Amino acid sequence: MAKRKTSLVALKEISDINMTPLMDLTFILLITFIITFPLIEQGIPINLPKGNAADLDNPDTLNISINGKGELFLGDLRVSKEILTGEMQRTGALAPDTTVYVRADQTIDYGRVAEVMRILYDAKITRMALVTQAEE
């Protein structure tokens, strides 16, 4: 009969898991999420006008953004005026207490913002706010 080359004692020593690389990986992932989360939250680059206002914290909200080119975004998705009108009509019928935040670039024409406000008014959405950048 042949002898074993490894003993069972050596296998018990290998069974321990080194936690240091796992903790390093967790720390790197945490730092990555801390850095990228603010960028994900407001993904449409908009130069907001400055003004004094209260902080925004309402769980039932929708974001409508108008960038410097006048393009409309519902959340992070680019939409046409017709699609926005349909979505707001549906939101006004199903969830009239939803607050809609309108984020508009300060360089666009005021008429474009007025169009969006008219869409919200026609959809019977009464809770809306214009988002501004805090003054320093």
KEVEX-72839 format. One line per 8 residues: number of its first residue (from 1); for each residue x, y, z of N, C-alpha, C. Coordinates in steps of 0.001 Angstrom, whole numbers, plus 500000, padded with zeros to 6 digits. Layout:
NUM	X,Y,Z,X,Y,Z,X,Y,Z  ...
REM end
This chain:
1	500812,498843,500000,500000,500000,500000,500882,501257,500000  500491,502273,499209,501292,503491,499085,500972,504452,500216  502000,505225,500605,501820,506225,501665,501289,507522,501087  500529,508257,501898,500049,509583,501519,501172,510585,501575  501181,511490,500614,502206,512523,500614,501788,513728,501463  500493,513978,501610,500019,515100,502435,499326,514556,503665  499418,515316,504714,498737,514886,505927,497446,515683,506090  496545,515183,506887,495281,515871,507139,495488,517140,507956
9	496560,517241,508715,496842,518429,509524,497084,519646,508624  497782,519478,507536,498076,520581,506620,496806,521110,505970  495839,520241,505712,494584,520685,505102,493777,521554,506055  493848,521335,507329,493127,522166,508295,493699,523576,508332  494987,523739,508129,495602,525056,508133,495168,525876,506925  494927,525267,505801,494540,525956,504582,493062,526375,504635  492263,525774,505469,490836,526036,505482,490469,527423,506002  491381,528139,506640,491092,529492,507117,491077,530463,505935
17	490087,531373,505915,489972,532367,504853,490620,533659,505320  491461,534214,504476,492097,535486,504782,491085,536602,504510  490706,537352,505534,489667,538370,505417,490187,539708,504892  491455,539948,504893,492001,541246,504495,491653,541615,503051  491845,540742,502060,491457,541126,500691,489950,541363,500557  489146,540615,501281,487703,540804,501229,487317,542158,501811  487956,542561,502888,487674,543872,503488,488153,544993,502575  489291,544795,501906,489781,545795,500959,488796,545987,499811
25	488281,544896,499287,487315,544964,498204,486044,545680,498650  485556,545361,499824,484356,546009,500360,484577,547503,500514  485727,547904,501021,486042,549309,501200,486092,550037,499857  486698,549424,498845,486778,550040,497519,485383,550202,496919  484534,549190,497059,483161,549294,496554,482386,550393,497276  482552,550508,498571,481879,551541,499334,482294,552926,498860  483576,553148,498695,484073,554440,498222,483547,554737,496817  483509,553726,495952,483002,553908,494592,481544,554345,494610
33	480718,553705,495424,479310,554083,495497,479121,555462,496110  479922,555821,497086,479815,557150,497698,480137,558227,496664  481107,557988,495812,481497,558979,494814,480485,559055,493677  479972,557917,493209,479107,557918,492026,477640,558180,492323  477166,558001,493544,475739,558170,493827,475233,559577,493537  475927,560642,493935,475415,561981,493590,475350,562223,492089  476231,561610,491313,476190,561779,489867,475004,561049,489251  474642,559908,489814,473513,559134,489304,472197,559822,489637
41	472118,560441,490797,470879,561066,491260,470401,562166,490321  471301,562973,489819,470949,564037,488898,471809,563889,487658  471420,562955,486788,472236,562597,485643,472195,563586,484494  471194,564472,484406,471087,565425,483317,471867,566678,483708  472900,567047,482950,473657,568244,483321,472872,569517,483024  472495,570224,484074,471692,571443,483945,472320,572522,484809  472432,573703,484262,472943,574852,484986,471744,575561,485615  471426,575209,486868,470243,575743,487535,470456,577194,487928
49	469367,577985,487900,469480,579359,488393,469655,579364,489907  470239,580430,490441,470464,580527,491880,469254,581164,492551  468954,580729,493766,467844,581288,494527,467756,580652,495890  467029,581293,496791,466826,580754,498136,465525,579967,498166  465593,578759,498714,464414,577905,498806,464651,576866,499880  463579,576197,500270,463676,575130,501270,464218,573870,500611  464745,572963,501436,465237,571687,500933,464080,570847,500413  464391,569976,499438,463389,569110,498829,463473,567725,499432
57	462425,567294,500096,462389,565913,500568,460942,565455,500636  460513,564836,499552,459177,564269,499438,459337,562936,498706  458844,561832,499285,459088,560529,498656,458346,560322,497332  457162,560898,497164,456374,560702,495944,456653,561851,494977  457743,561729,494218,458129,562815,493324,458472,562311,491938  458355,563210,490989,458830,563006,489623,459711,564189,489276  460723,563970,488462,461605,565042,488019,461442,565256,486528  461181,566511,486145,461174,566904,484746,462330,567870,484575
65	463206,567587,483622,464369,568441,483387,464322,568996,481979  464775,570248,481844,464901,570886,480536,466339,571357,480442  467109,570773,479521,468525,571142,479433,468695,572415,478612  469934,572831,478409,470231,574069,477703,469783,574086,476247  469588,572903,475660,469121,572804,474270,467592,572809,474185  466917,572804,475343,465458,572783,475359,464868,571390,475303  465698,570346,475457,465217,568967,475418,464562,568611,476749  463476,567867,476684,462730,567453,477867,463188,566083,478341
73	463285,565917,479660,463634,564647,480270,462646,564361,481385  462121,563147,481413,461289,562676,482513,462147,561680,483274  462594,562086,484450,463601,561303,485162,464902,561439,484399  465450,560318,483938,466687,560343,483141,466423,560049,481671  465163,559873,481277,464828,559516,479898,464400,560735,479101  464976,560892,477919,464585,561991,477032,463215,561666,476447  462294,562628,476514,460928,562419,476025,460512,563603,475158  459505,563358,474332,458928,564437,473533,457829,565115,474354
81	457351,566237,473856,456284,566969,474538,455013,566110,474620  454735,565345,473573,453534,564506,473549,453621,563373,474581  454776,562744,474661,454950,561659,475641,454853,562219,477052  455478,563383,477299,455398,564007,478611,453952,564335,478969  453197,564841,478008,451786,565165,478247,451014,563907,478639  451211,562810,477911,450519,561554,478226,450889,561013,479597  452184,561044,479928,452631,560548,481243,452071,561401,482379  452021,562704,482185,451507,563588,483238,449989,563431,483389
89	449279,563191,482269,447832,562934,482343,447584,561667,483161  448406,560633,482907,448246,559373,483639,448603,559564,485118  449661,560305,485389,450061,560558,486779,448988,561369,487492  448440,562374,486826,447387,563194,487437,446140,562391,487755  445839,561377,486932,444653,560550,487166,444897,559500,488250  446084,558875,488255,446358,557773,489177,446927,558228,490520  447753,559246,490516,448417,559690,491752,448473,561218,491785  447339,561867,492050,447312,563332,491997,448156,564015,493083
97	448551,563288,494135,449362,563881,495198,450854,563853,494899  451237,563378,493726,452648,563334,493356,453172,564756,493165  454348,565017,493727,455001,566305,493538,455937,566210,492342  455868,567196,491465,456703,567220,490273,457705,568358,490421  459001,568005,490346,460073,568989,490395,460500,569317,488977  460481,570582,488636,460888,571032,487310,462272,571662,487433  463241,571036,486771,464626,571531,486760,464894,572072,485365  465098,573373,485248,465322,573988,483946,466637,574750,483939
105	467389,574610,482846,468642,575336,482685,468334,576834,482653  469200,577631,483259,468942,579067,483348,469078,579781,482010  469651,579127,481003,469845,579780,479715,468680,579596,478743  467717,578734,479068,466625,578494,478118,465564,579583,478241  464729,579648,477223,463653,580624,477153,462589,580309,478205  462072,581332,478846,461043,581157,479872,459789,580485,479310  459529,580673,478032,458358,580065,477400,458396,578544,477439  459603,577969,477384,459732,576509,477441,459313,575987,478812
113	459683,576715,479863,459264,576338,481218,457757,576508,481361  457223,577570,480776,455776,577814,480842,455004,576696,480141  455550,576141,479050,454903,575010,478367,454785,573806,479301  455875,573506,480011,455866,572373,480938,454877,572631,482075  454858,573839,482595,453911,574163,483661,452456,574035,483165  452210,574392,481907,450865,574254,481319,450489,572774,481205  451449,571934,480819,451194,570489,480745,450800,569958,482117  451514,570382,483158,451202,569939,484523,449841,570458,484973
121	449527,571699,484642,448234,572282,485012,447091,571542,484312  447263,571260,483023,446222,570536,482276,446033,569111,482785  447091,568517,483348,447009,567157,483890,446471,567155,485323  446109,568329,485824,445565,568488,487177,446569,568077,488258  447842,568321,487987,448889,568122,488987,449092,569458,489679  448754,569509,490950,448772,570776,491682,450016,570954,492534  450774,569891,492739,451987,569978,493564,453200,569970,492655  453768,571151,492441,454935,571270,491582,455881,572303,492175
129	457163,572174,491831,458164,573105,492342,459233,573325,491287  459722,574557,491221,460846,574883,490349,462108,574740,491182  463039,573936,490718,464271,573644,491462,465317,574689,491100  465949,575247,492133,467037,576208,491933,468271,575729,492673  469400,576340,492355,470655,576049,493030,470786,577007,494210  471240,576501,495341,471352,577337,496526,472404,578417,496324  472113,579613,496818,473087,580700,496754,474164,580470,497804  475375,580933,497508,476469,580727,498456,476591,581856,499413
REM end
